[in-house]
Amino acid sequence: MKRRPDDPFLPAEAASSLRSARRYAVPRWMVERATERRLAGDWRGALAVSGFDVAFDPAQVAAEHGRAVAAALVSDLQHLAPDLVRWHLPRVLGGRSTVATDRTVVLAGYRTGGGLPLSPYLHLRTPPMVDGPQRLALRFGGVPGETSPGVFGSGTEDWRAARYVWDARRTDELRGAAGAGEWIPFLHDDGTPLTPRELGPSGRGDAAERAERVTLLHQDGKVAEAFAAAGVDWDPTPPESERSWYRVNPEEVVAWSAVDIARLEAGVRRATAATGRERFLIGAHWRGHVLLELTDHSAGGRLRARVVEPGTVPAAAFLPQVVWHRLPDLDLLRAGAMPAKWLHPLVARALFPGLEGPFGPPDPSAPSPVRVRCRGEWHEVVFRDGALRSPHTEEERNRESAMRAFGGAVSGCFAVEHSCTSGTGRLPKALRAQRQELFLRVQHGDTPGVLELLDAGVDVHVRDGRRRGLLHVLHLLDHEELLPRLLAAGLDLEALDHHDRTPLGVVVSEAGSPALVRALLDAGARIDVIDQMELSLAQVIRRYKRADLEFLRERVLTEHPGIGAQWYDDALQQKEEDEEQ
């Protein structure tokens, strides 16, 4: 499907990243199992299926904050759709589809009545690493960085006024939050995009038509006109700055950002009703923030917008991205980058109530044959029975292996087979896409999807472009399901990736669990290894402050004293001495 070339809100790279997120980040089985558990009243099971780690116990909450708070918390947990939360979380983009790192997302707040300075909140924490495990931590209590009650820093997303993105009781509100009237802006009732001829004044003047007009004006860089069409008072005055070199053009800050001007007023009013705050900031651009203020809280009050220098309005709360940012699902549909059938079921039913399911991301695609130019002919290679098969005899394969061992060049089918299992060289585009599907499902922790692809015949020895095999990325998956299968297939525990790290080294450096470390040790993984920087496992553990792996560090120091780079130990010692002084 081709993307429309005239949409600055969804550049090609962003469209590709968001499309991957929608296809792989929340697989269909996760939605189905989480929904089944939630409807059965098993909120813990729904969270576990969706990759959440719960860091509190309602019984302890009752003891600390009272039964009323605990009862309200449990009620929210029973209606929390964790798979929907994962669907709506902000993404890294820029060629990736993983969750934005180091974000706190506040879901709900609770009144204790005890005069505590800070209210306890149900909130989650996103992963610390871009390419690390995509597990989420669900917490209860105070939120770090809360400067005053209900005012959080720019790294916190306050979803209390946007329950439609996590509370199954409120998901129908998404349609109104999307700026929809009788129809969804830019889309037919089945989610397909309107053609340019179908856009234009209809005479009805409802919310959807107004949203279309505002978007098209914004898209053309006519910021002042877009705000006026949305009924928002726009102040184009540049913010004052003590830095003479610092000049901000307010229209530039807004013009090509993904601020959904048409939805701002409704979003601010909901946020005001939920939090009691009067002013909000949008951190849309590094050069300036958009300050939004209601002239009064009545229905006839006006919303004012202007650009301010970051850090100059500390009392204003940040408006969450899900409220001010253009909705990724609608932009992807409008661009024709994905079908409506891919939508999360709760999202699809809210936006397109007349559209029949089933909904959800597609299941893994079975490997299909790929044509390869080999010795002047076209051959087909295909993943089958756990290997990449080609129409060559074992004798031919042995001859090519011997040629490679003596430094000879190989080509055709044999070069493709070697690239597939070594992570080096080039693969045909279609085969590269099949490999990418496997490793995208790996990245998002889709163990059932990975197993389905392996059962369908994908080579268990395949490596990605960073020379990582499935053992190297096992920390992203359920190792109890996969490790026995990988070991039985003969995967090398000492294989090196592009950083010269063994699978054990990757687990240690990329937030793998102690349970997986012990499993690899039990399988015979060596601990006398160093990586590209000549760091030992003990040094890596110290570098990343892995207190949970102290048992491994002590073992390395005891069994292999002196292993690793001396320069690293010297640098750490010097740093400690400097800190003491």
C-alpha positions in Angstrom: 0.0 0.0 0.0 1.4 3.4 -1.0 1.5 6.3 1.5 0.2 9.6 0.4 3.2 11.9 -0.3 1.5 15.1 1.0 1.3 14.4 4.7 4.1 15.9 6.8 2.6 14.5 10.0 3.5 10.9 8.9 6.9 10.8 7.1 7.9 7.5 5.5 10.2 6.4 8.3 7.6 7.2 11.0 4.9 5.3 9.0 7.1 2.3 8.7 7.9 2.3 12.5 4.3 2.7 13.5 3.2 0.1 11.1 5.7 -2.4 12.6 4.4 -1.4 16.1 0.8 -2.1 15.1 1.7 -5.4 13.5 4.1 -6.9 16.1 4.0 -5.0 19.4 0.6 -6.3 20.6 0.1 -9.7 18.9 -3.4 -11.1 18.4 -2.9 -13.9 20.9 -2.0 -11.4 23.6 -5.2 -9.4 23.0 -7.3 -12.6 23.0 -5.7 -14.1 26.1 -5.7 -10.8 28.1 -9.3 -10.1 27.2 -10.3 -13.7 28.3 -8.5 -13.2 31.7 -9.9 -9.7 32.2 -13.5 -10.8 31.5 -13.0 -13.7 33.9 -12.0 -11.3 36.6 -8.4 -12.4 36.7 -6.6 -9.0 36.5 -3.3 -10.6 37.5 -3.5 -13.1 34.7 -4.4 -10.3 32.2 -1.3 -8.3 33.3 0.9 -11.4 33.1 -0.2 -12.2 29.6 0.5 -8.6 28.5 4.0 -8.5 29.8 3.4 -6.5 33.0 5.3 -7.0 36.3 3.1 -6.0 39.3 5.1 -4.3 42.0 2.5 -4.0 44.7 -0.1 -6.1 46.6 -3.7 -4.7 47.2 -3.6 -6.1 50.7 -0.6 -4.0 51.5 -2.3 -1.0 49.9 -5.2 -1.5 52.2 -2.9 -1.6 55.2 -1.1 1.6 54.2 -3.9 3.7 52.6 -7.1 2.2 53.8 -9.8 -0.2 52.5 -11.5 2.4 50.4 -8.4 3.2 48.4 -7.7 -0.5 48.0 -11.2 -1.2 46.8 -11.0 1.6 44.2 -7.7 0.3 43.1 -8.9 -3.3 42.6 -11.9 -2.0 40.7 -9.6 -0.2 38.3 -7.4 -3.2 38.0 -10.4 -5.4 37.1 -11.2 -3.1 34.2 -7.7 -2.3 33.2 -7.0 -3.6 29.6 -3.2 -4.0 29.7 -3.0 -5.0 26.1 -4.8 -1.7 25.2 -2.3 0.2 27.4 0.6 -1.4 25.4 -1.2 -0.5 22.2 -1.4 3.2 23.0 2.1 3.7 24.6 4.3 6.2 22.8 7.0 4.6 20.6 10.6 5.3 19.9 10.2 5.4 16.1 13.2 6.5 14.0 13.3 3.0 12.4 12.3 1.2 15.6 8.9 0.1 16.9 9.7 -0.4 20.6 8.1 1.5 23.6 9.6 4.9 24.4 12.1 4.5 27.2 12.1 5.8 30.8 8.6 7.1 30.8 6.2 7.1 33.7 2.5 6.8 32.7 -0.1 7.7 35.4 -3.3 5.8 35.0 -5.3 6.9 38.1 -5.0 8.8 41.3 -6.7 8.0 44.7 -7.7 10.2 47.6 -6.5 8.9 50.9 -8.1 11.4 53.2 -5.0 11.2 55.4 -3.5 14.6 54.6 -0.6 13.1 52.8 1.4 15.6 50.7 1.2 13.4 47.6 -1.6 11.2 46.4 -0.9 7.6 45.6 -1.2 6.7 41.9 -1.6 3.6 39.8 1.2 4.1 37.3 3.6 2.2 35.1 7.2 2.5 34.1 8.4 1.8 30.5 11.7 -0.1 29.8 15.1 1.6 30.2 16.6 0.3 27.0 15.4 0.9 23.4 16.2 -2.6 22.2 15.8 -4.3 25.6 13.0 -6.4 27.0 9.6 -4.8 26.5 8.2 -5.7 29.9 6.4 -3.0 31.8 6.4 -2.4 35.6 3.0 -1.6 37.1 3.3 0.3 40.4 1.3 2.0 43.1 2.4 5.0 45.2 4.0 8.3 44.6 5.4 9.3 41.2 9.0 10.6 41.1 9.3 14.1 39.8 5.9 15.3 41.0 6.6 19.0 41.8 3.1 19.6 43.3 0.0 17.5 43.5 -0.9 16.4 40.0 2.0 18.3 38.3 4.5 16.0 36.7 7.6 16.5 34.6 7.9 16.1 30.9 8.9 12.4 31.2 5.5 11.6 32.7 2.4 10.9 30.8 -0.7 11.7 32.8 -3.5 9.5 31.5 -6.1 10.3 34.2 -8.1 12.4 31.8 -7.7 9.8 29.0 -9.2 6.7 30.6 -10.4 5.6 27.1 -6.9 4.4 26.4 -6.7 1.9 29.3 -10.1 1.5 31.1 -12.4 -1.0 29.3 -15.4 0.8 30.7 -14.5 4.0 28.8 -13.1 2.9 25.5 -16.1 4.2 23.5 -15.0 7.7 24.5 -12.1 7.4 22.0 -14.4 8.3 19.1 -15.2 11.7 20.7 -11.5 12.2 21.6 -10.6 11.6 18.0 -12.6 14.7 17.0 -15.3 12.7 15.3 -18.8 13.8 14.6 -21.0 11.6 12.4 -17.9 10.1 10.8 -14.2 9.9 11.5 -12.1 12.6 9.8 -10.6 11.7 6.4 -12.0 8.1 6.6 -15.0 6.1 5.3 -17.0 4.0 7.8 -14.9 1.0 6.9 -11.6 2.7 7.7 -10.5 3.3 4.1 -9.3 6.8 3.3 -11.4 9.3 1.5 -10.2 10.4 -1.8 -9.2 14.1 -2.4 -12.5 14.5 -4.4 -14.5 13.2 -1.4 -12.9 15.8 0.9 -14.5 19.2 1.1 -17.4 21.2 2.5 -20.5 19.2 3.0 -22.6 21.9 4.6 -23.0 20.0 7.8 -20.2 21.7 9.6 -19.8 18.9 12.3 -16.7 18.0 14.3 -15.2 15.7 11.7 -15.5 18.2 8.9 -14.0 20.9 11.1 -11.1 18.6 12.0 -10.4 17.9 8.4 -10.3 21.7 7.6 -8.0 22.3 10.6 -5.7 19.5 9.6 -5.4 20.6 6.0 -4.6 24.2 7.1 -2.0 22.9 9.6 -0.6 20.6 6.9 -0.1 23.6 4.6 1.8 25.5 7.3 -1.0 27.9 8.0 -0.8 27.7 11.7 -2.8 30.8 12.6 -5.6 29.9 10.3 -5.6 26.3 11.7 -6.0 27.6 15.3 -8.7 30.0 14.2 -10.6 27.3 12.4 -10.4 25.2 15.6 -11.7 28.1 17.7 -8.5 28.5 19.6 -7.0 32.0 20.2 -3.4 31.9 18.9 -0.8 34.4 20.1 2.1 34.5 17.6 4.4 36.6 19.8 7.8 35.0 20.2 8.8 34.1 23.7 11.2 36.4 25.5 14.7 35.0 26.1 17.8 36.3 27.9 19.9 34.6 25.3 20.4 37.0 22.4 21.2 34.2 20.0 18.1 32.3 20.9 15.3 33.2 18.5 12.1 31.1 18.4 9.6 31.3 15.6 6.3 30.2 17.2 4.8 29.1 13.9 7.8 27.0 13.1 7.5 25.2 16.5 3.9 24.3 15.7 3.8 24.1 11.9 5.4 20.7 11.3 4.8 19.1 14.6 2.2 16.4 15.1 0.0 18.5 17.4 -3.6 17.7 16.6 -5.0 21.3 16.8 -8.5 20.2 16.2 -8.6 18.1 19.4 -6.8 20.5 21.7 -9.8 22.3 23.3 -11.7 19.1 24.1 -8.5 17.5 25.5 -7.7 20.5 27.7 -11.3 20.6 29.1 -11.1 16.9 30.0 -7.8 17.4 31.6 -9.0 20.4 33.6 -12.1 18.4 34.8 -9.9 15.4 35.8 -7.0 17.3 37.5 -8.3 20.7 38.4 -5.3 22.3 36.6 -5.8 25.5 34.6 -2.7 25.6 32.4 -1.1 22.9 30.4 2.1 22.6 28.3 2.8 20.6 25.2 6.4 19.5 24.8 6.2 19.3 21.1 9.5 20.9 20.1 12.9 21.2 21.7 13.0 25.0 21.0 9.7 25.8 22.6 6.6 24.4 24.4 3.0 25.3 23.6 1.2 26.8 26.6 -2.6 26.3 26.6 -4.9 28.3 28.9 -8.6 28.4 29.3 -10.0 31.9 29.7 -12.6 30.4 32.0 -14.1 27.0 32.7 -17.5 27.7 31.2 -18.7 26.1 28.0 -18.3 29.5 26.3 -14.7 30.0 27.5 -12.0 30.3 25.0 -8.7 28.3 24.8 -5.6 30.4 24.3 -2.3 29.1 22.9 1.2 30.5 22.7 4.8 29.3 22.5 7.0 29.7 25.6 10.6 28.9 26.3 11.1 25.5 28.0 11.3 25.7 31.8 9.6 29.1 32.1 6.2 28.0 33.3 6.9 25.6 36.1 3.3 25.6 37.5 1.8 24.3 34.3 1.1 20.6 33.9 2.2 18.7 30.8 -0.7 17.5 28.6 -0.2 13.8 27.8 0.8 12.9 24.3 -2.3 10.8 23.8 -4.4 14.0 24.1 -2.5 16.4 21.9 -0.6 14.2 19.5 -2.2 13.1 16.2 -3.7 9.6 16.7 -1.3 7.1 15.0 -4.1 4.7 14.1 -6.0 7.4 12.2 -2.9 8.7 10.4 -1.9 5.1 9.3 -5.4 4.5 8.0 -5.6 7.8 6.3 -2.2 7.1 4.6 -3.3 3.6 3.6 -0.4 2.2 5.5 -2.5 -0.5 7.3 -6.0 -1.9 7.1 -8.7 -1.2 9.7 -8.7 -5.0 10.4 -5.3 -4.6 12.1 -6.8 -2.3 14.8 -7.0 -3.5 18.4 -10.6 -4.7 18.8 -11.5 -2.1 21.5 -10.1 0.7 19.2 -11.9 -0.6 16.1 -15.3 -0.9 17.9 -14.9 2.7 19.2 -13.9 4.2 15.9 -15.9 2.1 13.5 -18.8 0.5 15.3 -20.4 -0.7 12.1 -17.3 -2.6 10.9 -17.3 -6.3 11.4 -14.3 -8.2 12.8 -12.3 -10.1 13.6 -9.8 -7.4 14.5 -6.2 -7.5 15.6 -2.7 -7.7 14.1 -2.1 -10.5 11.6 -0.7 -13.8 12.7 2.8 -14.9 11.6 3.2 -15.4 7.8 4.3 -18.9 6.7 7.6 -18.9 4.9 7.2 -18.7 1.1 9.8 -19.6 -1.6 12.2 -17.0 -2.8 13.8 -16.9 -6.2 17.7 -16.7 -6.2 20.0 -16.3 -9.2 22.3 -19.3 -9.1 24.9 -20.4 -11.8 23.0 -18.6 -14.5 19.6 -20.1 -13.5 16.8 -19.1 -11.2 16.4 -21.4 -8.2 13.9 -21.3 -5.3 15.1 -21.3 -1.7 12.6 -21.8 1.1 12.6 -22.3 4.9 11.4 -25.8 5.5 12.0 -28.3 8.3 14.2 -25.9 10.3 16.6 -25.1 7.5 16.9 -23.0 4.3 16.4 -25.5 1.5 17.6 -25.2 -2.0 17.6 -27.6 -5.0 21.2 -28.8 -4.5 22.5 -32.2 -3.6 24.5 -32.9 -0.5 27.6 -33.5 -2.6 27.3 -30.0 -4.1 26.8 -28.5 -0.7 29.9 -30.3 0.7 32.0 -29.1 -2.3 30.9 -25.4 -1.7 31.7 -25.8 2.0 35.2 -27.0 1.2 35.6 -24.1 -1.2 34.6 -21.6 1.5 37.0 -23.2 4.0 39.9 -22.6 1.6 38.9 -19.0 1.1 37.1 -19.5 -2.2 34.1 -17.3 -3.1 30.6 -18.8 -3.1 27.6 -17.5 -4.8 23.9 -18.2 -5.6 22.0 -20.4 -3.2 25.0 -21.3 -1.1 25.9 -17.6 -0.5 22.3 -17.0 0.6 22.4 -20.0 2.9 25.7 -18.7 4.5 24.3 -15.2 4.9 21.2 -16.5 6.6 23.1 -18.4 9.2 26.0 -16.1 9.7 24.3 -12.6 9.7 26.9 -11.4 7.1 26.5 -10.6 3.4 23.3 -9.9 1.5 20.0 -11.6 1.4 17.3 -11.3 -1.3 14.7 -8.7 -0.2 11.9 -11.2 0.3 14.1 -13.5 2.4 15.3 -10.5 4.4 11.7 -9.6 5.1 11.0 -13.1 6.4 14.0 -12.9 8.7 12.9 -9.4 9.9 9.5 -10.8 10.8 11.1 -13.4 13.1 13.3 -10.9 14.8 10.6 -8.2 15.2 8.5 -10.8 17.0 11.5 -11.6 19.1 12.0 -7.9 19.9 8.4 -7.6 21.2 8.6 -10.7 23.3 6.2 -12.7 21.1 7.3 -16.2 22.1 4.2 -17.9 20.6 4.8 -16.1 17.3 8.5 -17.2 17.3 7.5 -20.8 18.0 4.9 -20.7 15.3 7.5 -19.5 12.7 10.0 -22.2 13.8 7.2 -24.8 13.6 6.5 -23.5 10.1 10.1 -24.3 9.1 12.2 -21.2 9.7 15.9 -22.1 10.2 16.6 -22.1 14.0 20.2 -21.1 13.1 19.2 -17.9 11.4 21.1 -14.7 12.5 20.1 -11.1 12.1 22.2 -8.2 10.7 24.0 -7.9 14.0 25.1 -11.5 13.8 22.7 -12.4 16.6 21.1 -15.8 16.7 18.1 -16.8 18.8 20.3 -17.6 21.8 21.6 -14.0 21.8 18.0 -12.6 22.0 16.6 -15.2 24.4 16.4 -12.5 27.1 13.6 -10.9 25.1 11.5 -14.1 25.1 10.3 -16.9 27.4 13.5 -18.8 27.8 11.8 -21.7 29.5 9.8 -22.4 26.3 12.7 -21.9 23.9 16.0 -22.7 25.4 15.6 -26.5 25.4 14.6 -26.4 21.7 17.5 -24.2 20.8 20.0 -26.4 22.6 18.6 -29.5 21.1 19.1 -28.0 17.6 22.8 -27.5 18.4 23.0 -23.8 18.7 26.4 -22.6 19.9 26.5 -21.2 23.4 29.8 -19.4 22.5 28.7 -17.8 19.2 29.7 -14.1 19.0 27.6 -11.2 17.8 28.8 -7.9 16.3 30.1 -6.8 19.7 31.9 -10.1 20.2 29.5 -11.0 22.9 28.3 -14.5 23.6 24.6 -15.2 24.5 25.5 -15.0 28.2 27.3 -11.7 27.6 24.2 -10.2 25.9 22.0 -11.4 28.8 24.3 -9.7 31.3 24.6 -6.4 29.4 21.0 -6.1 28.2 18.9 -6.6 31.3 18.4 -10.3 31.0 16.9 -12.1 34.0 19.1 -14.0 36.6 16.9 -17.0 35.9 18.1 -17.0 32.3 21.7 -16.5 33.4 21.5 -19.6 35.6 19.9 -21.6 32.8 22.7 -20.7 30.4 25.3 -21.6 33.1 23.6 -24.9 33.7 23.7 -25.5 29.9 27.5 -25.1 30.0 28.0 -21.4 28.9 31.6 -20.3 29.6 32.3 -17.5 31.9 35.9 -16.8 30.9 34.9 -14.6 28.0 35.5 -11.0 27.0 33.7 -8.7 24.6 34.8 -6.3 21.9 35.9 -3.8 24.6 37.9 -6.6 26.3 35.5 -6.4 29.3 34.9 -9.6 31.3 31.5 -10.6 32.6 32.5 -9.4 36.0 33.3 -6.0 34.6 30.1 -5.8 32.6 28.1 -6.6 35.7 29.8 -3.8 37.6 29.4 -1.4 34.6 25.6 -1.9 34.5 25.2 -2.1 38.3 23.7 -5.6 38.0 23.4 -6.3 41.8 21.1 -9.2 40.9 24.0 -10.9 39.2 26.6 -10.6 42.0 26.7 -14.4 42.2 28.1 -14.5 38.7 30.6 -11.7 39.3 32.0 -13.5 42.4 32.3 -16.7 40.4 34.2 -15.0 37.6 36.6 -13.2 40.0 37.2 -16.4 41.9 37.7 -18.8 38.9 39.4 -16.4 36.5 41.2 -13.7 38.4 42.7 -10.9 36.3 40.5 -11.6 33.2 39.4 -8.5 31.4 40.7 -5.0 30.5 43.1 -3.5 33.1 42.3 0.0 31.8 38.7 -0.4 32.9 39.6 -1.4 36.4 42.1 1.5 36.6 39.4 3.9 35.4 36.9 2.8 38.0 39.5 3.0 40.7 40.4 6.6 39.7 36.7 7.5 39.6 36.2 6.2 43.1 39.2 8.1 44.4 38.0 11.3 42.8 34.5 10.8 44.4 36.1 10.3 47.8 38.0 13.6 47.5 
